[in-house]
Amino acid sequence: MHATEHMKSKHLLIFRICQSSPLLAIVAAHLCLMLIYVAIPANLLSRWGLTSHSEVPVVDEDLPNFFRAVKLREADRLLSEDEMMRSRYGFEIREWELTDKLQNTAWPEKAIQGTPWYSVLGNLRYTEPFGYIGPHEKERDLYIKDCDEDDDNNGEQSDVVSILLNLGSIPDFVARQFSLEQDFSAGFKHLMADYKEKFKEKCGNEWTFSNP
């Protein structure tokens, strides 16, 4: 007969402080929190502030339709900028559906406070660092100074900010060729005229603004 001897492996569960002790404490705390969240009803956890509400909160600012709550100054700012780009540079930033509604804006009984647009130039935090003065400001050319004596082109210093922020509205043919130099508006509009001629030759109809 053969006797079998059992040799101890010495793999016993021993608790002692070592480099892995913090990890063990974190895991234990995490398991305790999981047990608490499972054992306690959700409404009690929400009441105690330990969890967020599952329902989407309803926010009612008690404002009328957006276009009846926009301040006249904000509407005029966008309309003036769009008209400037059409007349001086030959392209449009916004489609007529928006400008038409803004032109019919009346004095709001309840107005939106602060910036109503997702627009960089509608926020003073950006317009001031850019040195931007929009065409809605009366006689803005008197506030803007450039390196020449001609005050009629001073507004181009601010127009360039709007143009660069709206490159997506400019045809690639023009965006690749125009240069920012003194009195650049004339060269820009000439490139737009060339683009419109090429557009007519290619498509068979004239390039027009979005007005119906």
PyMOL commands that set and color helices and strands:
alter all, ss='L'
color gray80, all
select helices_A, chain A and resi 21-39+42-47+66-68+72-89+96-103+120-122+124-130+140-142+151-153+156-165+167-169+172-175+184-203
alter helices_A, ss='H'
color red, helices_A
deselect
rebuild
show_as cartoon
